[in-house]
Amino acid sequence: MKKILVISMLIGLISCQPKINPNEALNLIAEDYVKLVLEAGLYDPYFVDAYYGSEEWKPENLTEENLEIPVNDFLIKIENLNNQLKEIDQNKLNEVLILRHRYLEKQLTAVQGRIELVGGKKFSFDEETSALYDVVTPDYKVGDFESVIQELNELLPGEGELTERLNEFKKDFIIPNDKLEEVFNIAIAEARKRTLQYIDLPENENFVLEFVKDKPWGGYNWYKGNNFSLIQVNTDLPVYIDRAIDLASHEGYPGHHVYNCLLETNMYKKNNWVEFTVYPLYSPQSLIAEGTANYGIEMAFPDDEKINFEKEVLFPLAGINPEKAEKYYEVLSLVSKVSYVRNAAAKDYLNGEKSKEETIDWLVKYALRSRESAEKSLSFIEAYRSYIINYNVGLDMVRNYMETNAGESNEEKWERFEYLISTPQVPSNLTE
């Protein structure tokens, strides 16, 4: 009888214990997630793209004795966090907390995939993009682009390979080195002005622009926290006039800089959701970031406004004849339609179906790149692997989402775009 009484009392005590609310449970999981990402970053130099959280959470640097990634230890931590997520009753979560729950779930899947990859596990290209970016990409073949290539052949007649004729034609549209800073500053200022008409940004938001060399990418935004970005433009290859607005919008306004400012302001500073103090590069967050940054060009400069601004303002600044612009943009429109060739090249190369030289030759022939540009493109694939899909697949997914969910007016479009870049989002949300 005593035994039964004691058990009853214990049950009563347990039932009286205050239950942790779902948001607080997510907070605890988020803290461990951040520490996990930071620790994984010790073994993967590209993994942590940005961190502006507590200095106390940063792990100590590795020593000579512990350079090998402890895959099993990481997997146990990830399994524990996933189990904690499963214990949360999602029926008790509101719409935004459901998004937060799913964000943490998908990000953890990506962290696991990247840790396994660094640890030596072999992934097919599709397995990798599914694990890291929450998407399987379209399987394009060369035949899908033959009609575009034929149109370009007719638009750029002459002797020699199409790639040679294309790159010769584009030479007239290179921004001179001594004009780069002026052209880019004007482009960024215009993109910022247009963005601020619809999105309120923190008063202290700011950036620094740098021109660099010896990088595998064309442009990069290094977000430092407290609404500040370092924007770098790589000048290894010629910088064409259309890239000024593209990079100004993509890296700056309303692209990466605005995206990171809004996440820091809304998710971290207002909600204290610490998972947004760290940005693991190889994760679903990157598809949202790159897709919205590319779509942001269209948001800031819709329809013909980009072309008109370039012809009227940037062409004269760069000393480029605007009378040649019409054909240039016609050519660029066609070239953009073969962007998925790079995805196909990355897929074959990473799957071991093409050698390095075969991939470069393929990019020259079908992606219409100069050999130097093709080599630079391959260096990006070697450094960042399947990340390349985030630019075009991400753009197409964001564009489809916006066309399905945004209203007709500019105000409605910007309102939906701001929602997309200031809430916890993963790619699978865009297709629901």
PEWO-V710311 format. One record per helix or strand of 2 or more residues. SS is the DSSP state (a for helix, b for strand). FROM is the first residue (numbers start at 1). TO is the last residue. Records with the same first field share a line. If there is no record, write none. Layout:
SS = FROM-TO, FROM-TO
This chain:
a = 2-16, 22-41, 55-57, 64-66, 71-87, 90-92, 95-118, 125-133, 142-155, 162-173, 177-196, 242-252, 256-270, 274-277, 284-300, 305-318, 322-336, 340-350, 356-366, 371-405, 410-421, 427-431
b = 48-51, 206-212, 219-225, 228-234, 278-280
